[in-house]
Amino acid sequence: MEKYRRVEKDEEAGESPANQIRVTATGRIRAYVSYATKILEDETNEDGVVLLGLGNAIGKALTVSELLRRNVSGLHQVTELGSVEIKDRWEPLEEGLDPIETVRNVSSISVHLSKKQLNENAAGYQPPIERESEEQVQLLIEAMDAPYKRPSAGGPRGKSTFPLPPIRRVCFTRDTAWSCPTDGVERLRATQGPCRQLVRPWET
């Protein structure tokens, strides 16, 4: 495709529902959580909020949903996985070539959050969880929105100096959230050694 350039497509006609939020890979988690919280706390809203994520944004959509469940009490959740077909149009950069169109399938996720009871028989249903304090939720948001910084080398006397691994993910268990380094998710499943607890453990 070196002799072609992709044409940016205009947004499709029609408006999305007011309670629908499209999560992108480059968007700020704080902005999504703040906007969704306002929708959920609106007394005139009866449909809750629906988070949509495509491709690389799927993980962020799930993170936003977990933060919302900890920030707003009594949220029921139904998660649906699927795929969408996206058509790309390419224009030639050289004369004599015809425009072409390609089709690609992209994984998608839809997360419906509502204070009203949702279908408990749905495969992706999750009941409400206990609300966390505002301070704890803000700590999680800051951890997820923290920019990634590559470690620097070249310390004194030829020794390399590397800072602690940056927080790249927050791992959610039933009542506990852990901040983990880049590869901390797999480690968390075996041992919680490399992860730092952010939210209180299970009450006994």
Backbone as CSV, one residue per row, in Angstrom:
resi,resn,N_x,N_y,N_z,CA_x,CA_y,CA_z,C_x,C_y,C_z
1,MET,0.817,-1.208,0.000,0.000,0.000,0.000,0.856,1.265,0.000
2,GLU,2.108,1.152,-0.423,2.988,2.321,-0.400,2.552,3.379,-1.400
3,LYS,1.831,2.956,-2.436,1.422,3.895,-3.477,0.014,4.433,-3.229
4,TYR,-0.501,4.194,-2.052,-1.846,4.657,-1.728,-1.848,5.392,-0.388
5,ARG,-2.857,6.201,-0.191,-3.085,6.836,1.106,-4.538,6.635,1.484
6,ARG,-4.742,6.394,2.773,-6.102,6.141,3.240,-6.869,7.443,3.354
7,VAL,-8.109,7.424,2.903,-8.963,8.606,2.929,-9.733,8.620,4.238
8,GLU,-9.660,9.739,4.941,-10.413,9.874,6.182,-11.894,9.992,5.854
9,LYS,-12.699,9.136,6.487,-14.128,9.126,6.209,-14.863,10.066,7.147
10,ASP,-15.911,10.670,6.619,-16.754,11.528,7.445,-17.582,10.665,8.377
11,GLU,-17.961,11.237,9.496,-18.806,10.517,10.446,-20.135,10.183,9.780
12,GLU,-20.631,8.986,10.073,-21.894,8.572,9.495,-23.023,9.452,10.002
13,ALA,-24.015,9.599,9.136,-25.156,10.436,9.483,-25.923,9.831,10.655
14,GLY,-26.565,10.710,11.406,-27.320,10.222,12.561,-26.579,10.489,13.854
15,GLU,-27.332,10.667,14.898,-26.746,10.959,16.187,-26.761,9.716,17.074
16,SER,-25.729,9.579,17.890,-25.676,8.477,18.838,-26.573,8.801,20.021
17,PRO,-27.073,7.782,20.723,-27.888,8.035,21.919,-27.127,8.879,22.927
18,ALA,-27.851,9.676,23.689,-27.224,10.590,24.640,-26.452,9.856,25.722
19,ASN,-26.829,8.603,26.004,-26.172,7.856,27.071,-25.063,6.953,26.553
20,GLN,-24.701,7.095,25.305,-23.659,6.251,24.699,-22.332,7.007,24.649
21,ILE,-21.269,6.351,25.127,-19.939,6.966,25.157,-18.977,6.080,24.384
22,ARG,-18.349,6.635,23.372,-17.345,5.904,22.599,-15.972,6.126,23.220
23,VAL,-15.399,5.080,23.737,-14.089,5.155,24.392,-13.006,4.908,23.348
24,THR,-12.010,5.802,23.292,-10.902,5.647,22.353,-9.616,5.331,23.117
25,ALA,-8.636,4.810,22.392,-7.376,4.426,23.023,-6.590,5.630,23.513
26,THR,-6.833,6.818,22.940,-6.078,8.012,23.309,-6.820,8.916,24.288
27,GLY,-8.073,8.596,24.596,-8.852,9.439,25.501,-8.388,9.320,26.941
28,ARG,-8.693,10.338,27.741,-8.310,10.358,29.145,-9.380,9.656,29.978
29,ILE,-8.943,8.754,30.834,-9.871,8.002,31.674,-10.653,8.933,32.587
30,ARG,-9.991,9.953,33.115,-10.664,10.895,34.021,-11.853,11.553,33.325
31,ALA,-11.691,11.913,32.063,-12.775,12.575,31.329,-13.949,11.626,31.123
32,TYR,-13.662,10.365,30.786,-14.738,9.395,30.584,-15.503,9.138,31.881
33,VAL,-14.765,8.958,32.985,-15.409,8.674,34.269,-16.259,9.853,34.714
34,SER,-15.743,11.070,34.552,-16.474,12.267,34.966,-17.763,12.433,34.161
35,TYR,-17.667,12.259,32.841,-18.842,12.439,31.987,-19.885,11.354,32.245
36,ALA,-19.433,10.103,32.363,-20.364,9.001,32.605,-21.030,9.125,33.965
37,THR,-20.291,9.613,34.964,-20.863,9.787,36.303,-22.003,10.802,36.271
38,LYS,-21.837,11.880,35.522,-22.892,12.892,35.410,-24.149,12.289,34.781
39,ILE,-23.961,11.438,33.763,-25.116,10.810,33.112,-25.828,9.870,34.087
40,LEU,-25.058,9.076,34.812,-25.647,8.095,35.727,-26.361,8.748,36.901
41,GLU,-25.891,9.909,37.335,-26.502,10.595,38.472,-27.624,11.536,38.069
42,ASP,-27.908,11.607,36.771,-29.030,12.416,36.284,-30.329,11.665,36.576
43,GLU,-31.206,12.265,37.351,-32.436,11.597,37.765,-33.372,11.337,36.597
44,THR,-33.234,12.091,35.509,-34.105,11.883,34.349,-33.611,10.754,33.447
45,ASN,-32.409,10.270,33.714,-31.850,9.194,32.897,-32.326,7.838,33.423
46,GLU,-33.003,7.088,32.580,-33.529,5.787,32.975,-32.804,4.630,32.293
47,ASP,-31.921,4.939,31.358,-31.264,3.888,30.577,-29.817,3.647,30.986
48,GLY,-29.319,4.373,31.983,-27.932,4.196,32.382,-26.980,4.751,31.339
49,VAL,-25.829,4.093,31.205,-24.821,4.532,30.243,-24.262,3.309,29.540
50,VAL,-23.887,3.481,28.279,-23.316,2.399,27.482,-21.935,2.826,27.002
51,LEU,-20.911,2.059,27.378,-19.540,2.325,26.939,-19.222,1.447,25.737
52,LEU,-18.713,2.049,24.672,-18.347,1.309,23.476,-16.851,1.437,23.238
53,GLY,-16.193,0.331,22.959,-14.755,0.334,22.677,-14.435,-0.583,21.514
54,LEU,-13.532,-0.137,20.635,-13.108,-0.930,19.483,-11.613,-1.189,19.548
55,GLY,-11.188,-2.392,19.194,-9.769,-2.699,19.076,-8.981,-2.406,20.339
56,ASN,-7.987,-1.524,20.209,-7.118,-1.196,21.337,-7.828,-0.473,22.471
57,ALA,-9.036,0.003,22.232,-9.771,0.734,23.267,-10.603,-0.183,24.149
58,ILE,-10.616,-1.487,23.876,-11.430,-2.418,24.665,-10.977,-2.427,26.127
59,GLY,-9.680,-2.523,26.350,-9.164,-2.534,27.714,-9.506,-1.275,28.473
60,LYS,-9.440,-0.127,27.798,-9.762,1.133,28.470,-11.248,1.210,28.797
61,ALA,-12.099,0.702,27.923,-13.537,0.702,28.198,-13.855,-0.125,29.446
62,LEU,-13.179,-1.266,29.590,-13.382,-2.095,30.778,-12.875,-1.393,32.035
63,THR,-11.741,-0.709,31.923,-11.202,0.021,33.069,-12.162,1.116,33.518
64,VAL,-12.714,1.857,32.553,-13.673,2.917,32.878,-14.894,2.331,33.571
65,SER,-15.368,1.190,33.095,-16.549,0.574,33.706,-16.273,0.155,35.152
66,GLU,-15.093,-0.402,35.427,-14.755,-0.809,36.794,-14.640,0.394,37.721
67,LEU,-14.084,1.486,37.214,-13.979,2.697,38.030,-15.362,3.287,38.312
68,LEU,-16.244,3.231,37.326,-17.596,3.750,37.526,-18.349,2.928,38.562
69,ARG,-18.173,1.622,38.564,-18.855,0.768,39.540,-18.378,1.065,40.957
70,ARG,-17.150,1.551,41.085,-16.614,1.910,42.395,-16.926,3.353,42.774
71,ASN,-17.321,4.154,41.780,-17.590,5.564,42.021,-19.080,5.852,42.194
72,VAL,-19.926,5.013,41.599,-21.385,5.187,41.676,-21.982,3.922,42.272
73,SER,-22.745,4.070,43.323,-23.289,2.895,44.018,-24.456,2.288,43.252
74,GLY,-24.606,0.967,43.388,-25.771,0.265,42.860,-25.805,0.073,41.365
75,LEU,-24.650,-0.032,40.719,-24.626,-0.185,39.261,-24.633,-1.657,38.857
76,HIS,-25.625,-2.025,38.048,-25.646,-3.336,37.413,-24.890,-3.225,36.091
77,GLN,-24.283,-4.327,35.664,-23.463,-4.283,34.456,-23.743,-5.502,33.571
78,VAL,-23.843,-5.235,32.263,-23.930,-6.298,31.261,-22.902,-6.002,30.181
79,THR,-21.986,-6.942,29.970,-20.917,-6.772,28.996,-21.156,-7.688,27.801
80,GLU,-21.021,-7.147,26.599,-21.189,-7.916,25.371,-19.963,-7.734,24.482
81,LEU,-19.438,-8.838,23.984,-18.310,-8.821,23.058,-18.806,-9.098,21.646
82,GLY,-18.131,-8.527,20.672,-18.515,-8.744,19.284,-17.445,-8.242,18.347
83,SER,-17.834,-7.956,17.129,-16.907,-7.408,16.134,-17.690,-6.540,15.163
84,VAL,-17.010,-5.574,14.590,-17.621,-4.683,13.603,-16.791,-4.701,12.332
85,GLU,-17.451,-4.465,11.228,-16.786,-4.433,9.923,-16.518,-2.989,9.537
86,ILE,-15.268,-2.686,9.292,-14.865,-1.325,8.940,-14.312,-1.320,7.521
87,LYS,-14.830,-0.408,6.696,-14.371,-0.278,5.316,-13.448,0.929,5.198
88,ASP,-12.287,0.717,4.619,-11.317,1.790,4.392,-11.180,2.041,2.897
89,ARG,-11.168,3.297,2.511,-10.999,3.668,1.111,-9.610,4.258,0.921
90,TRP,-8.930,3.818,-0.137,-7.563,4.242,-0.420,-7.487,4.925,-1.774
91,GLU,-6.835,6.095,-1.807,-6.631,6.829,-3.062,-5.191,6.658,-3.531
92,PRO,-4.979,6.493,-4.851,-3.619,6.295,-5.371,-2.799,7.580,-5.309
93,LEU,-1.506,7.416,-5.106,-0.582,8.556,-5.118,0.066,8.740,-6.481
94,GLU,-0.145,7.767,-7.375,0.411,7.827,-8.724,-0.702,7.707,-9.748
95,GLU,-0.501,8.302,-10.897,-1.494,8.224,-11.959,-1.534,6.816,-12.545
96,GLY,-2.702,6.442,-13.025,-2.849,5.130,-13.630,-3.374,4.067,-12.685
97,LEU,-3.461,4.379,-11.404,-3.969,3.426,-10.416,-5.396,3.791,-10.027
98,ASP,-6.175,2.789,-9.728,-7.568,3.005,-9.345,-7.708,3.029,-7.834
99,PRO,-8.682,3.777,-7.325,-8.955,3.734,-5.884,-9.390,2.322,-5.478
100,ILE,-9.050,1.934,-4.288,-9.425,0.609,-3.796,-10.095,0.737,-2.435
101,GLU,-10.821,-0.304,-2.066,-11.500,-0.335,-0.781,-11.200,-1.648,-0.083
102,THR,-10.806,-1.570,1.177,-10.496,-2.769,1.952,-11.474,-2.891,3.111
103,VAL,-11.650,-4.117,3.578,-12.558,-4.399,4.674,-11.788,-5.109,5.778
104,ARG,-11.980,-4.669,7.010,-11.331,-5.312,8.147,-12.333,-5.475,9.286
105,ASN,-12.190,-6.577,10.010,-13.034,-6.843,11.175,-12.290,-6.456,12.445
106,VAL,-12.925,-5.673,13.272,-12.320,-5.177,14.502,-13.146,-5.652,15.701
107,SER,-12.470,-6.182,16.693,-13.161,-6.618,17.910,-13.789,-5.413,18.615
108,SER,-14.919,-5.645,19.258,-15.623,-4.558,19.934,-16.170,-5.037,21.271
109,ILE,-16.478,-4.080,22.130,-17.076,-4.383,23.425,-18.119,-3.322,23.740
110,SER,-19.199,-3.757,24.363,-20.259,-2.869,24.812,-20.534,-3.163,26.278
111,VAL,-20.434,-2.140,27.108,-20.659,-2.294,28.554,-21.828,-1.413,28.962
112,HIS,-22.910,-2.043,29.381,-24.106,-1.315,29.807,-24.119,-1.249,31.328
113,LEU,-24.140,-0.035,31.864,-24.179,0.193,33.305,-25.468,0.930,33.646
114,SER,-26.177,0.434,34.642,-27.447,1.059,35.007,-27.758,0.822,36.471
115,LYS,-28.444,1.814,37.091,-28.905,1.644,38.468,-30.142,0.749,38.515
116,LYS,-30.803,0.598,37.372,-31.947,-0.291,37.300,-31.483,-1.724,37.080
117,GLN,-32.300,-2.660,37.509,-31.964,-4.064,37.341,-31.863,-4.416,35.860
118,LEU,-30.746,-5.059,35.470,-30.564,-5.537,34.106,-30.812,-7.041,34.062
119,ASN,-30.717,-7.612,32.899,-31.000,-9.035,32.718,-29.970,-9.892,33.452
120,GLU,-30.388,-10.518,34.538,-29.470,-11.345,35.321,-29.055,-12.616,34.579
121,ASN,-29.831,-13.009,33.572,-29.522,-14.226,32.827,-28.539,-13.990,31.689
122,ALA,-28.196,-12.726,31.447,-27.233,-12.426,30.379,-25.859,-12.965,30.752
123,ALA,-25.133,-13.452,29.745,-23.818,-14.065,29.995,-22.845,-13.080,30.637
124,GLY,-22.960,-11.801,30.286,-22.017,-10.811,30.802,-22.536,-9.994,31.965
125,TYR,-23.532,-10.518,32.684,-24.106,-9.747,33.793,-23.211,-9.795,35.029
126,GLN,-23.093,-8.626,35.705,-22.399,-8.543,36.987,-23.239,-7.688,37.936
127,PRO,-23.449,-8.160,39.162,-24.256,-7.399,40.129,-23.473,-6.194,40.661
128,PRO,-24.144,-5.287,41.341,-23.466,-4.124,41.927,-22.439,-4.543,42.975
129,ILE,-21.431,-3.700,43.160,-20.425,-3.919,44.184,-20.434,-2.724,45.131
130,GLU,-19.712,-2.842,46.220,-19.672,-1.767,47.213,-18.927,-0.560,46.660
131,ARG,-19.493,0.602,46.896,-18.863,1.836,46.442,-17.631,2.146,47.281
132,GLU,-16.578,2.623,46.609,-15.361,3.010,47.310,-15.377,4.509,47.593
133,SER,-14.490,4.957,48.441,-14.411,6.377,48.767,-13.904,7.155,47.562
134,GLU,-14.229,8.440,47.535,-13.803,9.290,46.429,-12.276,9.347,46.340
135,GLU,-11.619,9.353,47.479,-10.156,9.397,47.496,-9.557,8.165,46.831
136,GLN,-10.118,6.998,47.112,-9.606,5.771,46.514,-9.838,5.740,45.007
137,VAL,-11.014,6.197,44.575,-11.314,6.225,43.143,-10.382,7.184,42.424
138,GLN,-10.127,8.347,43.005,-9.239,9.316,42.377,-7.813,8.772,42.291
139,LEU,-7.405,8.011,43.290,-6.079,7.405,43.258,-5.962,6.418,42.097
140,LEU,-7.008,5.642,41.881,-7.015,4.698,40.762,-6.968,5.424,39.427
141,ILE,-7.742,6.496,39.306,-7.775,7.259,38.049,-6.404,7.855,37.755
142,GLU,-5.769,8.433,38.772,-4.445,9.028,38.580,-3.429,7.964,38.154
143,ALA,-3.554,6.763,38.732,-2.631,5.689,38.373,-2.803,5.286,36.917
144,MET,-4.044,5.245,36.447,-4.305,4.815,35.072,-3.988,5.900,34.050
145,ASP,-4.128,7.161,34.444,-3.860,8.262,33.520,-2.403,8.717,33.548
146,ALA,-1.592,8.144,34.438,-0.192,8.553,34.545,0.540,8.248,33.237
147,PRO,1.271,9.216,32.669,1.991,8.963,31.410,3.116,7.968,31.611
148,TYR,3.374,7.199,30.570,4.452,6.214,30.619,5.782,6.905,30.321
149,LYS,6.808,6.655,31.138,8.138,7.211,30.933,9.141,6.079,30.832
150,ARG,9.901,6.093,29.740,10.906,5.062,29.561,12.039,5.260,30.565
151,PRO,12.575,4.162,31.112,13.680,4.286,32.064,14.917,4.852,31.397
152,SER,15.695,5.625,32.139,16.911,6.226,31.612,18.118,5.438,32.089
153,ALA,19.183,5.499,31.301,20.418,4.788,31.647,21.567,5.787,31.712
154,GLY,22.695,5.339,32.225,23.865,6.199,32.243,24.103,6.871,33.576
155,GLY,24.085,6.104,34.645,24.312,6.670,35.962,25.788,6.941,36.201
156,PRO,26.158,7.393,37.386,27.558,7.677,37.702,28.418,6.417,37.655
157,ARG,29.687,6.603,37.244,30.658,5.514,37.169,30.202,4.375,36.260
158,GLY,29.461,4.768,35.219,29.065,3.783,34.230,27.936,2.885,34.638
159,LYS,27.360,3.117,35.830,26.264,2.273,36.279,24.933,2.821,35.757
160,SER,24.065,1.915,35.344,22.755,2.308,34.853,21.805,2.529,36.015
161,THR,21.022,3.575,35.911,20.033,3.859,36.938,18.650,3.762,36.314
162,PHE,17.794,2.928,36.872,16.451,2.750,36.346,15.446,3.041,37.457
163,PRO,14.445,3.877,37.169,13.410,4.132,38.170,12.534,2.905,38.339
164,LEU,11.695,2.929,39.354,10.771,1.829,39.562,9.845,1.701,38.365
165,PRO,9.367,0.489,38.051,8.477,0.311,36.901,7.261,1.197,37.026
166,PRO,6.888,1.912,35.940,5.718,2.777,36.003,4.447,1.955,36.087
167,ILE,3.408,2.548,36.679,2.120,1.867,36.752,1.495,1.880,35.366
168,ARG,1.209,0.723,34.822,0.604,0.634,33.507,-0.820,0.085,33.562
169,ARG,-1.149,-0.668,34.618,-2.484,-1.235,34.704,-2.942,-1.248,36.156
170,VAL,-4.237,-1.317,36.301,-4.802,-1.565,37.619,-5.576,-2.867,37.518
171,CYS,-5.228,-3.837,38.366,-5.860,-5.150,38.331,-6.981,-5.176,39.355
172,PHE,-8.161,-5.539,38.931,-9.308,-5.561,39.818,-9.651,-6.994,40.204
173,THR,-9.707,-7.258,41.507,-10.272,-8.502,41.999,-11.633,-8.158,42.581
174,ARG,-12.189,-9.022,43.363,-13.566,-8.808,43.826,-13.729,-7.487,44.569
175,ASP,-12.946,-7.254,45.612,-13.077,-6.036,46.408,-11.758,-5.281,46.517
176,THR,-10.786,-5.655,45.703,-9.468,-5.063,45.844,-8.924,-4.647,44.496
177,ALA,-8.235,-3.521,44.453,-7.571,-3.079,43.228,-6.083,-2.994,43.495
178,TRP,-5.291,-3.421,42.525,-3.838,-3.434,42.664,-3.215,-2.681,41.504
179,SER,-2.226,-1.842,41.794,-1.470,-1.201,40.716,-0.280,-2.093,40.396
180,CYS,-0.090,-2.374,39.116,0.925,-3.343,38.706,1.829,-2.749,37.644
181,PRO,3.072,-3.232,37.551,3.923,-2.855,36.433,3.387,-3.476,35.151
182,THR,4.097,-3.249,34.046,3.594,-3.651,32.738,3.196,-5.113,32.693
183,ASP,4.005,-5.996,33.278,3.716,-7.426,33.215,3.114,-7.932,34.512
184,GLY,2.532,-7.045,35.287,2.051,-7.442,36.599,0.769,-8.242,36.599
185,VAL,0.007,-8.195,35.491,-1.283,-8.865,35.488,-1.114,-10.368,35.621
186,GLU,-0.204,-10.941,34.843,0.001,-12.373,34.926,0.578,-12.764,36.286
187,ARG,1.455,-11.940,36.821,2.039,-12.242,38.121,0.979,-12.204,39.218
188,LEU,0.023,-11.292,39.077,-0.997,-11.143,40.099,-1.803,-12.420,40.256
189,ARG,-2.005,-13.128,39.141,-2.799,-14.342,39.200,-2.098,-15.426,40.023
190,ALA,-0.772,-15.401,40.050,-0.023,-16.407,40.802,0.333,-15.902,42.196
191,THR,0.790,-14.663,42.235,1.171,-14.074,43.519,1.029,-12.575,43.424
192,GLN,0.672,-11.944,44.509,0.464,-10.505,44.494,1.716,-9.762,44.915
193,GLY,2.851,-10.430,44.791,4.107,-9.830,45.219,4.475,-8.540,44.520
194,PRO,4.444,-8.472,43.165,4.931,-7.265,42.486,3.917,-6.138,42.444
195,CYS,2.729,-6.343,43.009,1.677,-5.350,42.892,1.452,-4.625,44.213
196,ARG,1.061,-3.356,44.093,0.814,-2.541,45.283,-0.688,-2.362,45.463
197,GLN,-1.171,-2.651,46.651,-2.604,-2.582,46.905,-3.049,-1.129,46.957
198,LEU,-4.154,-0.822,46.267,-4.687,0.522,46.239,-5.991,0.646,47.035
199,VAL,-6.759,-0.424,47.050,-8.058,-0.399,47.719,-8.045,-1.425,48.839
200,ARG,-8.809,-1.175,49.875,-8.765,-2.041,51.058,-9.055,-3.487,50.703
201,PRO,-8.493,-4.437,51.408,-8.749,-5.864,51.154,-10.136,-6.253,51.624
202,TRP,-10.471,-7.519,51.404,-11.773,-8.017,51.835,-11.935,-7.865,53.335
203,GLU,-13.120,-7.470,53.709,-13.400,-7.347,55.137,-13.722,-8.728,55.700
204,THR,-13.228,-8.983,56.864,-13.477,-10.296,57.486,-14.338,-10.122,58.738
